[in-house]
Amino acid sequence: MLLVTAILFLAIGLWCVLKPEIVGMFDGFKIKPSTNQYYHNYIKRYGLALFIVGVGMLVYGLLTIILAV
């Protein structure tokens, strides 16, 4: 379960970092491309944080599997 969550965090984090304008489309009830550059930077920082947490969880999960054997 930990590894699945880590992979999910990695995927969402990469999506936020690489395509912030697509993630910004789903703001509230309106679905339209976001043109706010500050909002894109916020999404990129949030995605980077998710990616870092995902890497940490992946390393922790793999280490527990390796050390348990």
CHARMM-style PDB file with segment names, atoms N, HN, CA, C and O in Angstrom:
ATOM      1  N   MET     1       0.821  -1.189   0.000  1.00  0.00      PROA
ATOM      2  CA  MET     1       0.000   0.000   0.000  1.00  0.00      PROA
ATOM      3  C   MET     1       0.870   1.260   0.000  1.00  0.00      PROA
ATOM      4  O   MET     1       0.541   2.263  -0.634  1.00  0.00      PROA
ATOM      5  N   LEU     2       1.971   1.183   0.716  1.00  0.00      PROA
ATOM      6  HN  LEU     2       2.238   0.368   1.231  1.00  0.00      PROA
ATOM      7  CA  LEU     2       2.885   2.323   0.764  1.00  0.00      PROA
ATOM      8  C   LEU     2       3.490   2.596  -0.608  1.00  0.00      PROA
ATOM      9  O   LEU     2       3.637   3.750  -1.011  1.00  0.00      PROA
ATOM     10  N   LEU     3       3.836   1.538  -1.317  1.00  0.00      PROA
ATOM     11  HN  LEU     3       3.717   0.600  -0.989  1.00  0.00      PROA
ATOM     12  CA  LEU     3       4.430   1.717  -2.642  1.00  0.00      PROA
ATOM     13  C   LEU     3       3.418   2.259  -3.646  1.00  0.00      PROA
ATOM     14  O   LEU     3       3.775   3.042  -4.526  1.00  0.00      PROA
ATOM     15  N   VAL     4       2.171   1.852  -3.519  1.00  0.00      PROA
ATOM     16  HN  VAL     4       1.881   1.216  -2.804  1.00  0.00      PROA
ATOM     17  CA  VAL     4       1.127   2.369  -4.411  1.00  0.00      PROA
ATOM     18  C   VAL     4       0.927   3.860  -4.166  1.00  0.00      PROA
ATOM     19  O   VAL     4       0.797   4.637  -5.112  1.00  0.00      PROA
ATOM     20  N   THR     5       0.902   4.257  -2.900  1.00  0.00      PROA
ATOM     21  HN  THR     5       1.007   3.626  -2.132  1.00  0.00      PROA
ATOM     22  CA  THR     5       0.768   5.675  -2.565  1.00  0.00      PROA
ATOM     23  C   THR     5       1.968   6.463  -3.065  1.00  0.00      PROA
ATOM     24  O   THR     5       1.816   7.580  -3.559  1.00  0.00      PROA
ATOM     25  N   ALA     6       3.159   5.892  -2.941  1.00  0.00      PROA
ATOM     26  HN  ALA     6       3.284   4.984  -2.540  1.00  0.00      PROA
ATOM     27  CA  ALA     6       4.361   6.570  -3.424  1.00  0.00      PROA
ATOM     28  C   ALA     6       4.306   6.773  -4.934  1.00  0.00      PROA
ATOM     29  O   ALA     6       4.653   7.845  -5.429  1.00  0.00      PROA
ATOM     30  N   ILE     7       3.876   5.763  -5.658  1.00  0.00      PROA
ATOM     31  HN  ILE     7       3.593   4.892  -5.256  1.00  0.00      PROA
ATOM     32  CA  ILE     7       3.775   5.888  -7.115  1.00  0.00      PROA
ATOM     33  C   ILE     7       2.715   6.916  -7.492  1.00  0.00      PROA
ATOM     34  O   ILE     7       2.895   7.672  -8.447  1.00  0.00      PROA
ATOM     35  N   LEU     8       1.617   6.948  -6.750  1.00  0.00      PROA
ATOM     36  HN  LEU     8       1.471   6.334  -5.974  1.00  0.00      PROA
ATOM     37  CA  LEU     8       0.575   7.947  -6.995  1.00  0.00      PROA
ATOM     38  C   LEU     8       1.105   9.358  -6.755  1.00  0.00      PROA
ATOM     39  O   LEU     8       0.842  10.258  -7.554  1.00  0.00      PROA
ATOM     40  N   PHE     9       1.844   9.563  -5.669  1.00  0.00      PROA
ATOM     41  HN  PHE     9       2.058   8.833  -5.021  1.00  0.00      PROA
ATOM     42  CA  PHE     9       2.438  10.874  -5.389  1.00  0.00      PROA
ATOM     43  C   PHE     9       3.435  11.265  -6.477  1.00  0.00      PROA
ATOM     44  O   PHE     9       3.476  12.423  -6.892  1.00  0.00      PROA
ATOM     45  N   LEU    10       4.235  10.310  -6.939  1.00  0.00      PROA
ATOM     46  HN  LEU    10       4.202   9.369  -6.602  1.00  0.00      PROA
ATOM     47  CA  LEU    10       5.196  10.596  -8.005  1.00  0.00      PROA
ATOM     48  C   LEU    10       4.484  11.013  -9.287  1.00  0.00      PROA
ATOM     49  O   LEU    10       4.891  11.971  -9.945  1.00  0.00      PROA
ATOM     50  N   ALA    11       3.434  10.302  -9.635  1.00  0.00      PROA
ATOM     51  HN  ALA    11       3.104   9.524  -9.100  1.00  0.00      PROA
ATOM     52  CA  ALA    11       2.707  10.612 -10.869  1.00  0.00      PROA
ATOM     53  C   ALA    11       2.036  11.980 -10.793  1.00  0.00      PROA
ATOM     54  O   ALA    11       2.138  12.774 -11.728  1.00  0.00      PROA
ATOM     55  N   ILE    12       1.353  12.258  -9.693  1.00  0.00      PROA
ATOM     56  HN  ILE    12       1.270  11.613  -8.933  1.00  0.00      PROA
ATOM     57  CA  ILE    12       0.682  13.552  -9.552  1.00  0.00      PROA
ATOM     58  C   ILE    12       1.705  14.676  -9.480  1.00  0.00      PROA
ATOM     59  O   ILE    12       1.497  15.743 -10.057  1.00  0.00      PROA
ATOM     60  N   GLY    13       2.808  14.445  -8.775  1.00  0.00      PROA
ATOM     61  HN  GLY    13       2.977  13.578  -8.306  1.00  0.00      PROA
ATOM     62  CA  GLY    13       3.849  15.462  -8.678  1.00  0.00      PROA
ATOM     63  C   GLY    13       4.464  15.795 -10.022  1.00  0.00      PROA
ATOM     64  O   GLY    13       4.662  16.966 -10.346  1.00  0.00      PROA
ATOM     65  N   LEU    14       4.770  14.770 -10.805  1.00  0.00      PROA
ATOM     66  HN  LEU    14       4.610  13.819 -10.541  1.00  0.00      PROA
ATOM     67  CA  LEU    14       5.329  15.020 -12.136  1.00  0.00      PROA
ATOM     68  C   LEU    14       4.332  15.728 -13.038  1.00  0.00      PROA
ATOM     69  O   LEU    14       4.708  16.606 -13.815  1.00  0.00      PROA
ATOM     70  N   TRP    15       3.073  15.354 -12.940  1.00  0.00      PROA
ATOM     71  HN  TRP    15       2.768  14.641 -12.309  1.00  0.00      PROA
ATOM     72  CA  TRP    15       2.037  15.997 -13.747  1.00  0.00      PROA
ATOM     73  C   TRP    15       1.925  17.477 -13.398  1.00  0.00      PROA
ATOM     74  O   TRP    15       1.775  18.319 -14.284  1.00  0.00      PROA
ATOM     75  N   CYS    16       1.998  17.794 -12.101  1.00  0.00      PROA
ATOM     76  HN  CYS    16       2.119  17.111 -11.381  1.00  0.00      PROA
ATOM     77  CA  CYS    16       1.923  19.197 -11.674  1.00  0.00      PROA
ATOM     78  C   CYS    16       3.147  19.986 -12.133  1.00  0.00      PROA
ATOM     79  O   CYS    16       3.024  21.149 -12.516  1.00  0.00      PROA
ATOM     80  N   VAL    17       4.313  19.371 -12.098  1.00  0.00      PROA
ATOM     81  HN  VAL    17       4.412  18.425 -11.787  1.00  0.00      PROA
ATOM     82  CA  VAL    17       5.537  20.081 -12.486  1.00  0.00      PROA
ATOM     83  C   VAL    17       5.600  20.278 -13.997  1.00  0.00      PROA
ATOM     84  O   VAL    17       5.980  21.350 -14.467  1.00  0.00      PROA
ATOM     85  N   LEU    18       5.233  19.256 -14.754  1.00  0.00      PROA
ATOM     86  HN  LEU    18       4.925  18.385 -14.371  1.00  0.00      PROA
ATOM     87  CA  LEU    18       5.385  19.327 -16.203  1.00  0.00      PROA
ATOM     88  C   LEU    18       4.232  20.035 -16.904  1.00  0.00      PROA
ATOM     89  O   LEU    18       4.449  20.677 -17.931  1.00  0.00      PROA
ATOM     90  N   LYS    19       3.028  19.938 -16.387  1.00  0.00      PROA
ATOM     91  HN  LYS    19       2.852  19.416 -15.553  1.00  0.00      PROA
ATOM     92  CA  LYS    19       1.850  20.522 -17.046  1.00  0.00      PROA
ATOM     93  C   LYS    19       0.999  21.327 -16.059  1.00  0.00      PROA
ATOM     94  O   LYS    19      -0.145  20.950 -15.805  1.00  0.00      PROA
ATOM     95  N   PRO    20       1.517  22.415 -15.500  1.00  0.00      PROA
ATOM     96  CA  PRO    20       0.717  23.167 -14.520  1.00  0.00      PROA
ATOM     97  C   PRO    20      -0.501  23.843 -15.129  1.00  0.00      PROA
ATOM     98  O   PRO    20      -1.483  24.095 -14.431  1.00  0.00      PROA
ATOM     99  N   GLU    21      -0.448  24.139 -16.432  1.00  0.00      PROA
ATOM    100  HN  GLU    21       0.350  23.934 -16.999  1.00  0.00      PROA
ATOM    101  CA  GLU    21      -1.601  24.802 -17.050  1.00  0.00      PROA
ATOM    102  C   GLU    21      -2.791  23.859 -17.167  1.00  0.00      PROA
ATOM    103  O   GLU    21      -3.938  24.307 -17.158  1.00  0.00      PROA
ATOM    104  N   ILE    22      -2.533  22.557 -17.278  1.00  0.00      PROA
ATOM    105  HN  ILE    22      -1.601  22.193 -17.286  1.00  0.00      PROA
ATOM    106  CA  ILE    22      -3.629  21.585 -17.333  1.00  0.00      PROA
ATOM    107  C   ILE    22      -4.224  21.384 -15.942  1.00  0.00      PROA
ATOM    108  O   ILE    22      -5.443  21.304 -15.787  1.00  0.00      PROA
ATOM    109  N   VAL    23      -3.352  21.302 -14.927  1.00  0.00      PROA
ATOM    110  HN  VAL    23      -2.362  21.367 -15.054  1.00  0.00      PROA
ATOM    111  CA  VAL    23      -3.845  21.157 -13.561  1.00  0.00      PROA
ATOM    112  C   VAL    23      -4.633  22.397 -13.162  1.00  0.00      PROA
ATOM    113  O   VAL    23      -5.625  22.289 -12.440  1.00  0.00      PROA
ATOM    114  N   GLY    24      -4.209  23.571 -13.619  1.00  0.00      PROA
ATOM    115  HN  GLY    24      -3.403  23.658 -14.205  1.00  0.00      PROA
ATOM    116  CA  GLY    24      -4.900  24.815 -13.302  1.00  0.00      PROA
ATOM    117  C   GLY    24      -6.243  24.962 -13.975  1.00  0.00      PROA
ATOM    118  O   GLY    24      -7.010  25.858 -13.626  1.00  0.00      PROA
ATOM    119  N   MET    25      -6.550  24.097 -14.940  1.00  0.00      PROA
ATOM    120  HN  MET    25      -5.926  23.369 -15.224  1.00  0.00      PROA
ATOM    121  CA  MET    25      -7.848  24.172 -15.619  1.00  0.00      PROA
ATOM    122  C   MET    25      -8.992  23.821 -14.677  1.00  0.00      PROA
ATOM    123  O   MET    25     -10.108  24.309 -14.857  1.00  0.00      PROA
ATOM    124  N   PHE    26      -8.738  22.993 -13.687  1.00  0.00      PROA
ATOM    125  HN  PHE    26      -7.832  22.597 -13.541  1.00  0.00      PROA
ATOM    126  CA  PHE    26      -9.796  22.496 -12.814  1.00  0.00      PROA
ATOM    127  C   PHE    26      -9.863  23.326 -11.538  1.00  0.00      PROA
ATOM    128  O   PHE    26      -9.779  22.784 -10.436  1.00  0.00      PROA
ATOM    129  N   ASP    27     -10.012  24.624 -11.684  1.00  0.00      PROA
ATOM    130  HN  ASP    27     -10.081  25.065 -12.579  1.00  0.00      PROA
ATOM    131  CA  ASP    27     -10.063  25.547 -10.554  1.00  0.00      PROA
ATOM    132  C   ASP    27     -11.518  25.911 -10.282  1.00  0.00      PROA
ATOM    133  O   ASP    27     -12.124  26.674 -11.035  1.00  0.00      PROA
ATOM    134  N   GLY    28     -12.067  25.373  -9.223  1.00  0.00      PROA
ATOM    135  HN  GLY    28     -11.576  24.753  -8.612  1.00  0.00      PROA
ATOM    136  CA  GLY    28     -13.455  25.671  -8.902  1.00  0.00      PROA
ATOM    137  C   GLY    28     -14.407  24.937  -9.830  1.00  0.00      PROA
ATOM    138  O   GLY    28     -14.210  23.761 -10.135  1.00  0.00      PROA
ATOM    139  N   PHE    29     -15.434  25.636 -10.274  1.00  0.00      PROA
ATOM    140  HN  PHE    29     -15.594  26.592 -10.027  1.00  0.00      PROA
ATOM    141  CA  PHE    29     -16.455  25.024 -11.112  1.00  0.00      PROA
ATOM    142  C   PHE    29     -16.233  25.291 -12.589  1.00  0.00      PROA
ATOM    143  O   PHE    29     -16.927  24.726 -13.434  1.00  0.00      PROA
ATOM    144  N   LYS    30     -15.273  26.145 -12.908  1.00  0.00      PROA
ATOM    145  HN  LYS    30     -14.709  26.604 -12.221  1.00  0.00      PROA
ATOM    146  CA  LYS    30     -15.001  26.467 -14.305  1.00  0.00      PROA
ATOM    147  C   LYS    30     -13.835  25.619 -14.802  1.00  0.00      PROA
ATOM    148  O   LYS    30     -12.828  25.472 -14.110  1.00  0.00      PROA
ATOM    149  N   ILE    31     -13.973  25.071 -15.986  1.00  0.00      PROA
ATOM    150  HN  ILE    31     -14.791  25.191 -16.548  1.00  0.00      PROA
ATOM    151  CA  ILE    31     -12.880  24.315 -16.596  1.00  0.00      PROA
ATOM    152  C   ILE    31     -12.404  25.117 -17.795  1.00  0.00      PROA
ATOM    153  O   ILE    31     -13.011  25.090 -18.865  1.00  0.00      PROA
ATOM    154  N   LYS    32     -11.305  25.831 -17.590  1.00  0.00      PROA
ATOM    155  HN  LYS    32     -10.812  25.853 -16.720  1.00  0.00      PROA
ATOM    156  CA  LYS    32     -10.724  26.629 -18.664  1.00  0.00      PROA
ATOM    157  C   LYS    32      -9.230  26.730 -18.409  1.00  0.00      PROA
ATOM    158  O   LYS    32      -8.798  26.643 -17.260  1.00  0.00      PROA
ATOM    159  N   PRO    33      -8.445  26.909 -19.435  1.00  0.00      PROA
ATOM    160  CA  PRO    33      -6.991  27.010 -19.243  1.00  0.00      PROA
ATOM    161  C   PRO    33      -6.630  28.218 -18.383  1.00  0.00      PROA
ATOM    162  O   PRO    33      -7.120  29.325 -18.604  1.00  0.00      PROA
ATOM    163  N   SER    34      -5.774  27.986 -17.412  1.00  0.00      PROA
ATOM    164  HN  SER    34      -5.375  27.087 -17.232  1.00  0.00      PROA
ATOM    165  CA  SER    34      -5.319  29.060 -16.536  1.00  0.00      PROA
ATOM    166  C   SER    34      -4.156  29.794 -17.198  1.00  0.00      PROA
ATOM    167  O   SER    34      -3.256  29.170 -17.760  1.00  0.00      PROA
ATOM    168  N   THR    35      -4.182  31.119 -17.127  1.00  0.00      PROA
ATOM    169  HN  THR    35      -4.914  31.627 -16.671  1.00  0.00      PROA
ATOM    170  CA  THR    35      -3.096  31.922 -17.694  1.00  0.00      PROA
ATOM    171  C   THR    35      -2.312  32.645 -16.615  1.00  0.00      PROA
ATOM    172  O   THR    35      -1.396  33.406 -16.926  1.00  0.00      PROA
ATOM    173  N   ASN    36      -2.651  32.424 -15.355  1.00  0.00      PROA
ATOM    174  HN  ASN    36      -3.395  31.806 -15.102  1.00  0.00      PROA
ATOM    175  CA  ASN    36      -1.986  33.104 -14.248  1.00  0.00      PROA
ATOM    176  C   ASN    36      -0.631  32.439 -13.977  1.00  0.00      PROA
ATOM    177  O   ASN    36      -0.577  31.286 -13.548  1.00  0.00      PROA
ATOM    178  N   GLN    37       0.449  33.163 -14.228  1.00  0.00      PROA
ATOM    179  HN  GLN    37       0.405  34.099 -14.576  1.00  0.00      PROA
ATOM    180  CA  GLN    37       1.795  32.601 -14.073  1.00  0.00      PROA
ATOM    181  C   GLN    37       2.122  32.309 -12.609  1.00  0.00      PROA
ATOM    182  O   GLN    37       2.823  31.341 -12.314  1.00  0.00      PROA
ATOM    183  N   TYR    38       1.620  33.140 -11.686  1.00  0.00      PROA
ATOM    184  HN  TYR    38       1.051  33.927 -11.926  1.00  0.00      PROA
ATOM    185  CA  TYR    38       1.859  32.886 -10.262  1.00  0.00      PROA
ATOM    186  C   TYR    38       1.177  31.592  -9.814  1.00  0.00      PROA
ATOM    187  O   TYR    38       1.717  30.845  -8.999  1.00  0.00      PROA
ATOM    188  N   TYR    39       0.005  31.343 -10.348  1.00  0.00      PROA
ATOM    189  HN  TYR    39      -0.434  31.951 -11.010  1.00  0.00      PROA
ATOM    190  CA  TYR    39      -0.711  30.106 -10.040  1.00  0.00      PROA
ATOM    191  C   TYR    39       0.043  28.903 -10.600  1.00  0.00      PROA
ATOM    192  O   TYR    39       0.095  27.854  -9.959  1.00  0.00      PROA
ATOM    193  N   HSD    40       0.622  29.044 -11.782  1.00  0.00      PROA
ATOM    194  HN  HSD    40       0.579  29.897 -12.303  1.00  0.00      PROA
ATOM    195  CA  HSD    40       1.421  27.960 -12.363  1.00  0.00      PROA
ATOM    196  C   HSD    40       2.645  27.673 -11.492  1.00  0.00      PROA
ATOM    197  O   HSD    40       2.991  26.512 -11.275  1.00  0.00      PROA
ATOM    198  N   ASN    41       3.299  28.721 -10.995  1.00  0.00      PROA
ATOM    199  HN  ASN    41       3.018  29.664 -11.172  1.00  0.00      PROA
ATOM    200  CA  ASN    41       4.459  28.522 -10.126  1.00  0.00      PROA
ATOM    201  C   ASN    41       4.058  27.826  -8.831  1.00  0.00      PROA
ATOM    202  O   ASN    41       4.788  26.974  -8.324  1.00  0.00      PROA
ATOM    203  N   TYR    42       2.889  28.194  -8.295  1.00  0.00      PROA
ATOM    204  HN  TYR    42       2.296  28.886  -8.707  1.00  0.00      PROA
ATOM    205  CA  TYR    42       2.390  27.549  -7.081  1.00  0.00      PROA
ATOM    206  C   TYR    42       2.146  26.059  -7.333  1.00  0.00      PROA
ATOM    207  O   TYR    42       2.514  25.218  -6.513  1.00  0.00      PROA
ATOM    208  N   ILE    43       1.533  25.743  -8.452  1.00  0.00      PROA
ATOM    209  HN  ILE    43       1.233  26.426  -9.118  1.00  0.00      PROA
ATOM    210  CA  ILE    43       1.261  24.341  -8.790  1.00  0.00      PROA
ATOM    211  C   ILE    43       2.572  23.580  -8.973  1.00  0.00      PROA
ATOM    212  O   ILE    43       2.680  22.424  -8.564  1.00  0.00      PROA
ATOM    213  N   LYS    44       3.571  24.222  -9.586  1.00  0.00      PROA
ATOM    214  HN  LYS    44       3.484  25.161  -9.918  1.00  0.00      PROA
ATOM    215  CA  LYS    44       4.869  23.559  -9.773  1.00  0.00      PROA
ATOM    216  C   LYS    44       5.536  23.271  -8.435  1.00  0.00      PROA
ATOM    217  O   LYS    44       6.098  22.192  -8.243  1.00  0.00      PROA
ATOM    218  N   ARG    45       5.479  24.234  -7.498  1.00  0.00      PROA
ATOM    219  HN  ARG    45       5.023  25.110  -7.654  1.00  0.00      PROA
ATOM    220  CA  ARG    45       6.079  24.009  -6.178  1.00  0.00      PROA
ATOM    221  C   ARG    45       5.348  22.902  -5.426  1.00  0.00      PROA
ATOM    222  O   ARG    45       5.980  22.065  -4.781  1.00  0.00      PROA
ATOM    223  N   TYR    46       4.047  22.897  -5.506  1.00  0.00      PROA
ATOM    224  HN  TYR    46       3.534  23.577  -6.030  1.00  0.00      PROA
ATOM    225  CA  TYR    46       3.253  21.853  -4.868  1.00  0.00      PROA
ATOM    226  C   TYR    46       3.574  20.485  -5.484  1.00  0.00      PROA
ATOM    227  O   TYR    46       3.692  19.491  -4.767  1.00  0.00      PROA
ATOM    228  N   GLY    47       3.713  20.441  -6.795  1.00  0.00      PROA
ATOM    229  HN  GLY    47       3.617  21.249  -7.377  1.00  0.00      PROA
ATOM    230  CA  GLY    47       4.063  19.198  -7.473  1.00  0.00      PROA
ATOM    231  C   GLY    47       5.451  18.709  -7.105  1.00  0.00      PROA
ATOM    232  O   GLY    47       5.670  17.507  -6.953  1.00  0.00      PROA
ATOM    233  N   LEU    48       6.390  19.635  -6.960  1.00  0.00      PROA
ATOM    234  HN  LEU    48       6.212  20.611  -7.082  1.00  0.00      PROA
ATOM    235  CA  LEU    48       7.741  19.259  -6.548  1.00  0.00      PROA
ATOM    236  C   LEU    48       7.734  18.678  -5.139  1.00  0.00      PROA
ATOM    237  O   LEU    48       8.437  17.707  -4.859  1.00  0.00      PROA
ATOM    238  N   ALA    49       6.941  19.272  -4.256  1.00  0.00      PROA
ATOM    239  HN  ALA    49       6.370  20.061  -4.484  1.00  0.00      PROA
ATOM    240  CA  ALA    49       6.831  18.741  -2.895  1.00  0.00      PROA
ATOM    241  C   ALA    49       6.228  17.337  -2.912  1.00  0.00      PROA
ATOM    242  O   ALA    49       6.703  16.450  -2.202  1.00  0.00      PROA
ATOM    243  N   LEU    50       5.194  17.133  -3.709  1.00  0.00      PROA
ATOM    244  HN  LEU    50       4.808  17.854  -4.285  1.00  0.00      PROA
ATOM    245  CA  LEU    50       4.603  15.799  -3.821  1.00  0.00      PROA
ATOM    246  C   LEU    50       5.605  14.796  -4.387  1.00  0.00      PROA
ATOM    247  O   LEU    50       5.663  13.651  -3.937  1.00  0.00      PROA
ATOM    248  N   PHE    51       6.389  15.220  -5.367  1.00  0.00      PROA
ATOM    249  HN  PHE    51       6.343  16.150  -5.733  1.00  0.00      PROA
ATOM    250  CA  PHE    51       7.384  14.337  -5.966  1.00  0.00      PROA
ATOM    251  C   PHE    51       8.442  13.939  -4.938  1.00  0.00      PROA
ATOM    252  O   PHE    51       8.824  12.771  -4.862  1.00  0.00      PROA
ATOM    253  N   ILE    52       8.914  14.899  -4.151  1.00  0.00      PROA
ATOM    254  HN  ILE    52       8.604  15.848  -4.213  1.00  0.00      PROA
ATOM    255  CA  ILE    52       9.933  14.606  -3.133  1.00  0.00      PROA
ATOM    256  C   ILE    52       9.377  13.652  -2.078  1.00  0.00      PROA
ATOM    257  O   ILE    52      10.064  12.718  -1.666  1.00  0.00      PROA
ATOM    258  N   VAL    53       8.149  13.876  -1.642  1.00  0.00      PROA
ATOM    259  HN  VAL    53       7.590  14.635  -1.977  1.00  0.00      PROA
ATOM    260  CA  VAL    53       7.525  12.972  -0.672  1.00  0.00      PROA
ATOM    261  C   VAL    53       7.352  11.583  -1.286  1.00  0.00      PROA
ATOM    262  O   VAL    53       7.552  10.577  -0.605  1.00  0.00      PROA
ATOM    263  N   GLY    54       6.985  11.521  -2.554  1.00  0.00      PROA
ATOM    264  HN  GLY    54       6.823  12.338  -3.107  1.00  0.00      PROA
ATOM    265  CA  GLY    54       6.838  10.236  -3.231  1.00  0.00      PROA
ATOM    266  C   GLY    54       8.148   9.473  -3.323  1.00  0.00      PROA
ATOM    267  O   GLY    54       8.174   8.257  -3.134  1.00  0.00      PROA
ATOM    268  N   VAL    55       9.233  10.176  -3.612  1.00  0.00      PROA
ATOM    269  HN  VAL    55       9.212  11.163  -3.766  1.00  0.00      PROA
ATOM    270  CA  VAL    55      10.553   9.525  -3.658  1.00  0.00      PROA
ATOM    271  C   VAL    55      10.925   8.999  -2.278  1.00  0.00      PROA
ATOM    272  O   VAL    55      11.421   7.879  -2.151  1.00  0.00      PROA
ATOM    273  N   GLY    56      10.688   9.797  -1.251  1.00  0.00      PROA
ATOM    274  HN  GLY    56      10.285  10.706  -1.354  1.00  0.00      PROA
ATOM    275  CA  GLY    56      10.983   9.350   0.113  1.00  0.00      PROA
ATOM    276  C   GLY    56      10.179   8.128   0.507  1.00  0.00      PROA
ATOM    277  O   GLY    56      10.711   7.192   1.104  1.00  0.00      PROA
ATOM    278  N   MET    57       8.898   8.136   0.174  1.00  0.00      PROA
ATOM    279  HN  MET    57       8.466   8.896  -0.311  1.00  0.00      PROA
ATOM    280  CA  MET    57       8.054   6.980   0.486  1.00  0.00      PROA
ATOM    281  C   MET    57       8.492   5.749  -0.297  1.00  0.00      PROA
ATOM    282  O   MET    57       8.472   4.637   0.231  1.00  0.00      PROA
ATOM    283  N   LEU    58       8.884   5.942  -1.548  1.00  0.00      PROA
ATOM    284  HN  LEU    58       8.900   6.845  -1.976  1.00  0.00      PROA
ATOM    285  CA  LEU    58       9.337   4.820  -2.370  1.00  0.00      PROA
ATOM    286  C   LEU    58      10.617   4.215  -1.800  1.00  0.00      PROA
ATOM    287  O   LEU    58      10.744   2.993  -1.717  1.00  0.00      PROA
ATOM    288  N   VAL    59      11.554   5.056  -1.410  1.00  0.00      PROA
ATOM    289  HN  VAL    59      11.451   6.049  -1.476  1.00  0.00      PROA
ATOM    290  CA  VAL    59      12.806   4.569  -0.819  1.00  0.00      PROA
ATOM    291  C   VAL    59      12.519   3.839   0.486  1.00  0.00      PROA
ATOM    292  O   VAL    59      13.057   2.759   0.729  1.00  0.00      PROA
ATOM    293  N   TYR    60      11.672   4.427   1.327  1.00  0.00      PROA
ATOM    294  HN  TYR    60      11.235   5.305   1.131  1.00  0.00      PROA
ATOM    295  CA  TYR    60      11.334   3.794   2.604  1.00  0.00      PROA
ATOM    296  C   TYR    60      10.651   2.440   2.390  1.00  0.00      PROA
ATOM    297  O   TYR    60      10.975   1.462   3.063  1.00  0.00      PROA
ATOM    298  N   GLY    61       9.714   2.392   1.457  1.00  0.00      PROA
ATOM    299  HN  GLY    61       9.450   3.186   0.910  1.00  0.00      PROA
ATOM    300  CA  GLY    61       9.014   1.142   1.187  1.00  0.00      PROA
ATOM    301  C   GLY    61       9.931   0.068   0.638  1.00  0.00      PROA
ATOM    302  O   GLY    61       9.840  -1.094   1.035  1.00  0.00      PROA
ATOM    303  N   LEU    62      10.816   0.450  -0.277  1.00  0.00      PROA
ATOM    304  HN  LEU    62      10.890   1.394  -0.599  1.00  0.00      PROA
ATOM    305  CA  LEU    62      11.739  -0.537  -0.847  1.00  0.00      PROA
ATOM    306  C   LEU    62      12.774  -0.993   0.169  1.00  0.00      PROA
ATOM    307  O   LEU    62      13.161  -2.162   0.177  1.00  0.00      PROA
ATOM    308  N   LEU    63      13.230  -0.078   1.031  1.00  0.00      PROA
ATOM    309  HN  LEU    63      12.917   0.871   1.024  1.00  0.00      PROA
ATOM    310  CA  LEU    63      14.192  -0.477   2.060  1.00  0.00      PROA
ATOM    311  C   LEU    63      13.577  -1.460   3.048  1.00  0.00      PROA
ATOM    312  O   LEU    63      14.238  -2.413   3.463  1.00  0.00      PROA
ATOM    313  N   THR    64      12.336  -1.243   3.425  1.00  0.00      PROA
ATOM    314  HN  THR    64      11.799  -0.469   3.088  1.00  0.00      PROA
ATOM    315  CA  THR    64      11.704  -2.189   4.352  1.00  0.00      PROA
ATOM    316  C   THR    64      11.531  -3.562   3.713  1.00  0.00      PROA
ATOM    317  O   THR    64      11.644  -4.579   4.397  1.00  0.00      PROA
ATOM    318  N   ILE    65      11.260  -3.603   2.418  1.00  0.00      PROA
ATOM    319  HN  ILE    65      11.168  -2.777   1.863  1.00  0.00      PROA
ATOM    320  CA  ILE    65      11.137  -4.896   1.733  1.00  0.00      PROA
ATOM    321  C   ILE    65      12.496  -5.579   1.644  1.00  0.00      PROA
ATOM    322  O   ILE    65      12.607  -6.779   1.891  1.00  0.00      PROA
ATOM    323  N   ILE    66      13.529  -4.820   1.293  1.00  0.00      PROA
ATOM    324  HN  ILE    66      13.439  -3.844   1.092  1.00  0.00      PROA
ATOM    325  CA  ILE    66      14.872  -5.394   1.136  1.00  0.00      PROA
ATOM    326  C   ILE    66      15.421  -5.866   2.476  1.00  0.00      PROA
ATOM    327  O   ILE    66      15.999  -6.949   2.564  1.00  0.00      PROA
ATOM    328  N   LEU    67      15.243  -5.057   3.523  1.00  0.00      PROA
ATOM    329  HN  LEU    67      14.773  -4.177   3.451  1.00  0.00      PROA
ATOM    330  CA  LEU    67      15.796  -5.421   4.824  1.00  0.00      PROA
ATOM    331  C   LEU    67      14.993  -6.514   5.519  1.00  0.00      PROA
ATOM    332  O   LEU    67      15.511  -7.168   6.424  1.00  0.00      PROA
ATOM    333  N   ALA    68      13.759  -6.725   5.125  1.00  0.00      PROA
ATOM    334  HN  ALA    68      13.338  -6.193   4.390  1.00  0.00      PROA
ATOM    335  CA  ALA    68      12.941  -7.770   5.742  1.00  0.00      PROA
ATOM    336  C   ALA    68      13.317  -9.157   5.231  1.00  0.00      PROA
ATOM    337  O   ALA    68      13.008 -10.159   5.875  1.00  0.00      PROA
ATOM    338  N   VAL    69      13.970  -9.220   4.095  1.00  0.00      PROA
ATOM    339  HN  VAL    69      14.221  -8.406   3.572  1.00  0.00      PROA
ATOM    340  CA  VAL    69      14.306 -10.519   3.494  1.00  0.00      PROA
ATOM    341  C   VAL    69      15.555 -11.082   4.077  1.00  0.00      PROA
ATOM    342  OT1 VAL    69      15.983 -12.168   3.686  1.00  0.00      PROA
TER     343      VAL     69
END
